[in-house]
Amino acid sequence: MMEQLSKHVFYPLWDVKDRSQRLAEWKALERQQWWPREDIETLQWQRLQGMIRHAARNSPFYRDLLAEHGVQAESIDSPAEFRRIPVTTKQSIRNHLDAFISDASSRASLVTAKTGGSTGVSLNLYFDEPCQERRNAAQLLADRWAGWDMGMKRASVWGNPPVPQGLKQTLRHHLLDRTIYLDTMDLNPESMGAFVERWRREIPGAVFGHAHSIYIFAQYLQDNGIHDLRPHGIVATSMMLLDHERRVIESAFDCRVTNRYGCEEVGLIACECEQHNGMHLNLPHVYVEFLDANDEPVAPGEPGKIVVTDLNNFAMPLIRYRVEDVGVYSERRCECGRGLPILERLEGRVADFLKLPTGGQVSGISLVERTLTKVPGIEQMQLVQETLDNLTINRVKGPEFDAGTDPALLAALREVFDERVRCTIQDVAAIPQEPSGKYRFSICRV
């Protein structure tokens, strides 16, 4: 009953009270996802042109940038013309934060956020309320693809869970958010056991959280023979979902995992639908490019650096913003029938790619995944490259560990790194977390 009240009564009333456009935008997205792809792209292009014109008038950073490169906002009528605008980097935001904020916005009235800085650069960010509402609408749409409907209680596997402050936040927590938390900053048998007992009392319908943290919890359930936690949907986000992690999670919960990709700077970028075969790009809200080292488009099927333009945030426009991730775009049409194109797969952060002495590079995440599936006896591993010729392997022993595990691990790595690279295995009890609660399995400091 509470789930139905939350969905059909509390959510609509809260939107009316806040004069929010979240539910109206969600309903629009529900319709737009089934449009022909050409119609969605037309809508996206119109919104992109509107954002460029707004930034040219109101954002000091983009006003100066366009003028410096001789780009007229009104003349951008094709992707090729759009690419005349230089790519924006994290460093640009750090160095010129005030210049990004729109002249039409009062900073005191904006919503603020800060990225965790796991790639070495933390950012302060600003959004207006309509931007937040549209982003929340996109999350609602993606939640439903996962089987997690509005009003359904969720189990959140997340770091530093928020504590409601004041009457309004407390009411929202109980009537709308309806969340129980497993704090990923304190994952241990005792905390996970207590969370299982709370789950059994409150019976959440969905799981949401860091991909690897959900995996650790799923392993705990399997190791302890716990088989009665059965959500309707699981959303893994915030970090790459590895194939072996997906298998363990789905086995432990008897539920498919929905992989979701986004970032604090621009919100939802892509998400799997119920087909679980690639992630649909969020075209109504973001314009996504896949570029090579020269900032030129790569062909479909080839890895490219992901560059995103936010079509929602008029308070702090981000145009052609490099998110420091690498992904593969596909022209393949999904069997679900939606008109939204496909992000075939993520290949990791730019900072996750390890350097080779020959001048090439390798996806650290892909190497970790391949090694974990190839070499028995490893529970977890992390690759840290401090210098071009030194690679540290933080290795957690698994149940099948024996005298042959580490030699097999080194042999697998030697298929990629020649003898010029010194590979050192460190026996660790667990892979350390980032301050945000996330995990990084490949770190390049070269």
BAPATOR-561894 format. One record per residue (C-alpha): residue number from 1; residue in three letters; x, y, z negated. Coordinates in steps of 0.001 Angstrom, whole numbers, padded with zeros to 6 digits. Example, Ala and Ser with C-alpha at 12.3 -4.5 7.8 and 13.67 -1.06 7.14 Angstrom:
<rs>
R   nr  rest        X        Y        Z
R    1   ala   012300  -004500  -007800
R    2   ser   013670  -001060  -007140
</rs>
This chain:
<rs>
R   nr  rest        X        Y        Z
R    1   met   000000   000000   000000
R    2   met   002816   002424  -000862
R    3   glu   004403   001829   002531
R    4   gln   001172   002700   004325
R    5   leu   000587   005757   002134
R    6   ser   004121   006977   002805
R    7   lys   003773   006534   006574
R    8   his   000234   007828   007101
R    9   val  -000219   010320   004233
R   10   phe   002993   011526   002590
R   11   tyr   005088   011922   005756
R   12   pro   002455   013997   007618
R   13   leu   001624   016106   004556
R   14   trp   005287   016795   003850
R   15   asp   005775   017959   007435
R   16   val   002803   020299   007132
R   17   lys   004119   021659   003834
R   18   asp   007583   022302   005321
R   19   arg   006161   023482   008660
R   20   ser   008468   020892   010183
R   21   gln   008540   019756   013811
R   22   arg   010089   016383   012936
R   23   leu   007018   014204   013518
R   24   ala   005995   016144   016623
R   25   glu   009503   015622   018052
R   26   trp   009417   011940   017113
R   27   lys   006138   011467   018971
R   28   ala   007628   013227   022001
R   29   leu   010667   010929   021893
R   30   glu   008388   007897   021667
R   31   arg   006873   008955   025001
R   32   gln   010082   010112   026669
R   33   gln   011962   006843   026081
R   34   trp   009674   005142   028633
R   35   trp   010026   007821   031297
R   36   pro   011957   006967   034468
R   37   arg   015623   007708   033944
R   38   glu   015559   010494   036550
R   39   asp   012835   012332   034595
R   40   ile   014761   012020   031310
R   41   glu   017907   013331   033001
R   42   thr   015948   016286   034392
R   43   leu   014764   017138   030874
R   44   gln   018307   016713   029556
R   45   trp   019774   018998   032233
R   46   gln   017207   021715   031525
R   47   arg   018087   021589   027835
R   48   leu   021796   021611   028649
R   49   gln   021447   024738   030775
R   50   gly   019456   026390   028002
R   51   met   022162   025593   025451
R   52   ile   024926   026932   027714
R   53   arg   023072   030194   028281
R   54   his   022398   030529   024552
R   55   ala   026056   029891   023671
R   56   ala   027258   032376   026299
R   57   arg   025088   035080   024724
R   58   asn   025368   034235   021035
R   59   ser   028488   032194   020229
R   60   pro   031636   034355   020135
R   61   phe   033822   031279   020757
R   62   tyr   032003   030172   023907
R   63   arg   031399   033707   025100
R   64   asp   035155   034272   025125
R   65   leu   035940   030800   026472
R   66   leu   033604   031143   029456
R   67   ala   034909   034607   030230
R   68   glu   038533   033443   029998
R   69   his   037907   030686   032556
R   70   gly   035640   032711   034823
R   71   val   032556   030561   034205
R   72   gln   029127   032161   034556
R   73   ala   026517   030375   032446
R   74   glu   023776   031073   034994
R   75   ser   025827   029510   037807
R   76   ile   026242   026079   036208
R   77   asp   023992   023957   038390
R   78   ser   025878   020649   038613
R   79   pro   027993   018337   036431
R   80   ala   031095   019349   038402
R   81   glu   030435   023041   037665
R   82   phe   029749   022173   034017
R   83   arg   033164   020511   033755
R   84   arg   034818   023878   034423
R   85   ile   034151   024556   030735
R   86   pro   037199   023282   028785
R   87   val   036764   020505   026252
R   88   thr   036317   021591   022632
R   89   thr   038457   019833   020013
R   90   lys   038243   019393   016268
R   91   gln   041251   021663   015930
R   92   ser   039405   024414   017804
R   93   ile   036602   024257   015250
R   94   arg   039005   024311   012333
R   95   asn   040878   027311   013727
R   96   his   037841   029333   014874
R   97   leu   034925   028190   012696
R   98   asp   033343   031621   012283
R   99   ala   033408   032214   016050
R  100   phe   031332   029062   016704
R  101   ile   028391   030283   014619
R  102   ser   025703   032010   016631
R  103   asp   025235   035749   016275
R  104   ala   021508   035022   015989
R  105   ser   022009   032919   012822
R  106   ser   022554   033936   009240
R  107   arg   025090   031580   007676
R  108   ala   023317   031801   004313
R  109   ser   020182   030287   005843
R  110   leu   021926   027354   007517
R  111   val   022300   023759   006407
R  112   thr   025948   022899   005741
R  113   ala   027858   019629   006025
R  114   lys   031442   018459   006115
R  115   thr   032974   015525   007911
R  116   gly   035144   013137   005945
R  117   gly   038262   013756   007989
R  118   ser   039175   010074   008423
R  119   thr   040970   010926   011685
R  120   gly   043077   013530   009879
R  121   val   040904   016575   010548
R  122   ser   037967   017435   008278
R  123   leu   035402   019922   009550
R  124   asn   032877   022303   008068
R  125   leu   029618   022293   010036
R  126   tyr   026447   024385   010151
R  127   phe   022963   023540   011428
R  128   asp   019613   025269   011531
R  129   glu   016489   023550   010190
R  130   pro   014946   022789   013620
R  131   cys   018159   021002   014588
R  132   gln   017981   018847   011471
R  133   glu   014325   018059   012122
R  134   arg   014997   016968   015706
R  135   arg   017900   014812   014574
R  136   asn   015704   013181   011936
R  137   ala   013117   012503   014629
R  138   ala   015702   010655   016708
R  139   gln   016611   008591   013654
R  140   leu   012955   007659   013182
R  141   leu   012781   006465   016780
R  142   ala   015961   004391   016437
R  143   asp   014792   002987   013091
R  144   arg   011715   001578   014739
R  145   trp   013852  -000150   017395
R  146   ala   015503  -001986   014499
R  147   gly   012206  -003067   012934
R  148   trp   012399  -000451   010167
R  149   asp   009231   001581   010295
R  150   met   008459   004908   008710
R  151   gly   007605   004585   005033
R  152   met   009310   001206   004611
R  153   lys   011554   000942   001569
R  154   arg   015219   000463   002467
R  155   ala   018318  -000970   000855
R  156   ser   021164   001443   001562
R  157   val   024742   000153   001409
R  158   trp   026453   003503   001185
R  159   gly   029147   005402  -000677
R  160   asn   028438   008075  -003268
R  161   pro   024632   007689  -003237
R  162   pro   022746   010943  -003786
R  163   val   021033   011576  -007098
R  164   pro   017722   013500  -006798
R  165   gln   017898   016945  -008370
R  166   gly   014720   018693  -009465
R  167   leu   011056   017872  -008924
R  168   lys   011004   018290  -005128
R  169   gln   013913   015925  -004490
R  170   thr   012552   013396  -006990
R  171   leu   009140   013390  -005318
R  172   arg   010726   013046  -001898
R  173   his   012862   010153  -003117
R  174   his   009846   008207  -004388
R  175   leu   007299   009144  -001721
R  176   leu   009358   009399   001499
R  177   asp   012957   008223   001267
R  178   arg   012124   005157  -000861
R  179   thr   015702   003914  -001088
R  180   ile   017675   001651  -003397
R  181   tyr   021462   001979  -003223
R  182   leu   024435  -000328  -003396
R  183   asp   027369   002029  -003914
R  184   thr   030142   001002  -001522
R  185   met   032700   002757  -003707
R  186   asp   032163   000026  -006301
R  187   leu   031612  -003224  -004400
R  188   asn   032310  -006146  -006733
R  189   pro   030503  -009342  -007783
R  190   glu   028839  -007604  -010728
R  191   ser   027489  -004622  -008767
R  192   met   026354  -006830  -005883
R  193   gly   024693  -009279  -008277
R  194   ala   022799  -006431  -009953
R  195   phe   021755  -005156  -006535
R  196   val   020364  -008588  -005622
R  197   glu   018196  -008538  -008744
R  198   arg   016935  -005041  -007957
R  199   trp   016231  -006119  -004365
R  200   arg   014097  -008993  -005659
R  201   arg   012083  -006584  -007806
R  202   glu   011558  -003880  -005171
R  203   ile   011653  -005934  -001918
R  204   pro   013023  -003395   000587
R  205   gly   012059  -003962   004211
R  206   ala   015257  -002713   005828
R  207   val   019011  -002508   005289
R  208   phe   021045   000536   006299
R  209   gly   024725   001220   005801
R  210   his   028378   001045   006779
R  211   ala   028892  -001952   009053
R  212   his   031765  -003459   007099
R  213   ser   030149  -002829   003715
R  214   ile   027010  -004674   004805
R  215   tyr   029320  -007467   005966
R  216   ile   030981  -007674   002526
R  217   phe   027563  -007884   000870
R  218   ala   026452  -010535   003376
R  219   gln   029568  -012578   002570
R  220   tyr   028698  -012339  -001133
R  221   leu   025199  -013673  -000401
R  222   gln   026597  -016608   001569
R  223   asp   029279  -017410  -000995
R  224   asn   026684  -017485  -003767
R  225   gly   024004  -019419  -001890
R  226   ile   021519  -016507  -001923
R  227   his   018984  -016996   000872
R  228   asp   015870  -015097  -000221
R  229   leu   016773  -011540   000899
R  230   arg   014859  -011216   004165
R  231   pro   014573  -007675   005597
R  232   his   012668  -006797   008782
R  233   gly   015539  -004733   010143
R  234   ile   019251  -004046   009630
R  235   val   021002  -000894   010865
R  236   ala   024808  -000901   010910
R  237   thr   026371   002487   011467
R  238   ser   029210   004840   010586
R  239   met   031958   002495   011835
R  240   met   032443  -000160   014504
R  241   leu   030445  -003360   014072
R  242   leu   032772  -006251   014898
R  243   asp   031340  -009389   016482
R  244   his   032303  -011742   013649
R  245   glu   030768  -009323   011134
R  246   arg   027524  -009268   013112
R  247   arg   027358  -013074   013012
R  248   val   027859  -013228   009239
R  249   ile   025296  -010490   008539
R  250   glu   022651  -012042   010767
R  251   ser   023208  -015468   009214
R  252   ala   023012  -014169   005635
R  253   phe   019821  -012140   006149
R  254   asp   018218  -014198   008962
R  255   cys   017672  -010893   010794
R  256   arg   019199  -009247   013864
R  257   val   021586  -006334   013326
R  258   thr   021009  -003069   015162
R  259   asn   024237  -001256   015985
R  260   arg   023998   002544   015873
R  261   tyr   026495   005214   016895
R  262   gly   026563   008854   015928
R  263   cys   028567   011426   014032
R  264   glu   028006   014248   011602
R  265   glu   028799   016861   014236
R  266   val   026066   015981   016771
R  267   gly   023801   013384   015130
R  268   leu   022587   010242   016905
R  269   ile   024486   009474   020112
R  270   ala   023357   005932   020929
R  271   cys   021582   002950   019405
R  272   glu   020715  -000636   020268
R  273   cys   017113  -001479   021025
R  274   glu   015453  -004807   020225
R  275   gln   017402  -006426   023093
R  276   his   020722  -005923   021217
R  277   asn   022621  -005660   024494
R  278   gly   024371  -002296   024551
R  279   met   023290   001011   023002
R  280   his   020836   003442   024616
R  281   leu   022207   006977   024897
R  282   asn   020082   009632   023209
R  283   leu   019658   011700   026389
R  284   pro   017017   014159   025144
R  285   his   019370   015346   022385
R  286   val   022936   014924   023670
R  287   tyr   024793   015175   026977
R  288   val   027566   012559   026960
R  289   glu   030654   012329   029181
R  290   phe   033319   009626   029414
R  291   leu   036657   011138   030413
R  292   asp   040221   010085   031165
R  293   ala   043438   011647   029860
R  294   asn   043007   014549   032321
R  295   asp   039408   015195   031219
R  296   glu   038057   013801   034480
R  297   pro   035122   011344   034530
R  298   val   035983   007647   034458
R  299   ala   034037   005157   036552
R  300   pro   031215   003175   034909
R  301   gly   032666   000146   033185
R  302   glu   035980   001841   032406
R  303   pro   036957   003064   028914
R  304   gly   036802   006821   028490
R  305   lys   037132   009409   025765
R  306   ile   033646   010362   024590
R  307   val   032776   014051   024955
R  308   val   029382   015244   023723
R  309   thr   027317   018399   024074
R  310   asp   024722   018880   021334
R  311   leu   021390   020024   022780
R  312   asn   019806   020721   019365
R  313   asn   022084   022947   017330
R  314   phe   021614   026550   018404
R  315   ala   023115   027817   015135
R  316   met   026554   026366   015861
R  317   pro   026744   025269   019507
R  318   leu   029125   022454   020368
R  319   ile   029701   022158   024110
R  320   arg   031903   019439   025588
R  321   tyr   033064   018411   022125
R  322   arg   035568   015537   021986
R  323   val   034490   013250   019158
R  324   glu   037794   011285   019256
R  325   asp   036116   007978   020142
R  326   val   036549   005778   023195
R  327   gly   033624   004004   024832
R  328   val   032460   002305   028003
R  329   tyr   029445   003613   029922
R  330   ser   027340   001314   032084
R  331   glu   024927   001823   034966
R  332   arg   023167  -001390   033925
R  333   arg   019442  -001126   033224
R  334   cys   018252  -002625   029953
R  335   glu   015616  -005332   030089
R  336   cys   013502  -003408   027576
R  337   gly   012373  -001057   030360
R  338   arg   013443   002194   028697
R  339   gly   014837   004877   030973
R  340   leu   017722   005660   028624
R  341   pro   021134   004593   030031
R  342   ile   023568   002310   028234
R  343   leu   026725   002784   026207
R  344   glu   028075  -000710   026841
R  345   arg   030465  -000749   023929
R  346   leu   032721   001321   021702
R  347   glu   036423   000572   021797
R  348   gly   037418   002541   018719
R  349   arg   038617   005948   017762
R  350   val   041405   007623   019639
R  351   ala   043384   007400   016383
R  352   asp   042748   003630   016271
R  353   phe   044745   002980   019446
R  354   leu   048218   001665   018718
R  355   lys   051254   002693   020756
R  356   leu   053514   000286   022660
R  357   pro   057271   000926   023154
R  358   thr   056677   000567   026890
R  359   gly   054489   003678   026807
R  360   gly   051137   001926   026915
R  361   gln   048545   001610   024174
R  362   val   046190  -001039   022834
R  363   ser   042861  -000806   021052
R  364   gly   043655  -001674   017456
R  365   ile   040048  -002580   016682
R  366   ser   039912  -005007   019605
R  367   leu   043230  -006524   018501
R  368   val   041955  -007002   014944
R  369   glu   038757  -008584   016228
R  370   arg   040599  -010956   018549
R  371   thr   043080  -011966   015847
R  372   leu   040437  -012598   013193
R  373   thr   038533  -014912   015497
R  374   lys   041684  -016666   016740
R  375   val   043601  -017250   013499
R  376   pro   041877  -019165   010661
R  377   gly   042557  -018274   007059
R  378   ile   042263  -014476   007276
R  379   glu   039424  -012777   005434
R  380   gln   040235  -009210   006489
R  381   met   043135  -007373   008064
R  382   gln   044286  -003844   008785
R  383   leu   046989  -002701   011212
R  384   val   048991   000398   010262
R  385   gln   051558   001783   012706
R  386   glu   053841   004246   010925
R  387   thr   056437   004471   013709
R  388   leu   056664   003224   017275
R  389   asp   058711   000204   016197
R  390   asn   057084  -000624   012839
R  391   leu   053702  -002296   012348
R  392   thr   052341  -003206   008918
R  393   ile   049649  -005859   008694
R  394   asn   047586  -005670   005510
R  395   arg   046191  -009207   005275
R  396   val   043541  -010583   002917
R  397   lys   043653  -014361   002528
R  398   gly   040555  -016338   003479
R  399   pro   039384  -019759   002231
R  400   glu   041208  -021553   005066
R  401   phe   044553  -019871   004418
R  402   asp   047545  -022225   004552
R  403   ala   051237  -022220   005406
R  404   gly   050469  -021888   009088
R  405   thr   048234  -018801   008865
R  406   asp   050859  -016054   008758
R  407   pro   053049  -017570   011504
R  408   ala   049942  -017869   013685
R  409   leu   049050  -014258   012878
R  410   leu   052499  -013034   013893
R  411   ala   052395  -015136   017058
R  412   ala   049045  -013585   018013
R  413   leu   050457  -010094   017523
R  414   arg   053575  -010970   019524
R  415   glu   051311  -011490   022519
R  416   val   050911  -007703   022463
R  417   phe   053991  -006324   020670
R  418   asp   057458  -007476   021769
R  419   glu   060504  -007976   019521
R  420   arg   061257  -004264   019487
R  421   val   058347  -003844   017067
R  422   arg   058940  -005066   013529
R  423   cys   055737  -006716   012235
R  424   thr   055479  -006948   008441
R  425   ile   052675  -008785   006671
R  426   gln   051551  -007440   003314
R  427   asp   049393  -009676   001131
R  428   val   046604  -007493  -000272
R  429   ala   043503  -008284  -002313
R  430   ala   041258  -006050  -000218
R  431   ile   041354  -003430   002521
R  432   pro   041262   000055   000953
R  433   gln   038340   002348   001629
R  434   glu   038384   005895   002894
R  435   pro   037075   008535   000442
R  436   ser   033769   008394   002353
R  437   gly   033386   004676   001611
R  438   lys   034191   003679   005199
R  439   tyr   036909   001250   006247
R  440   arg   039565   001673   008925
R  441   phe   041114  -001453   010370
R  442   ser   043577   000202   012740
R  443   ile   045554   003334   011882
R  444   cys   048146   004906   014163
R  445   arg   050379   007576   012626
R  446   val   052741   007863   015594
</rs>
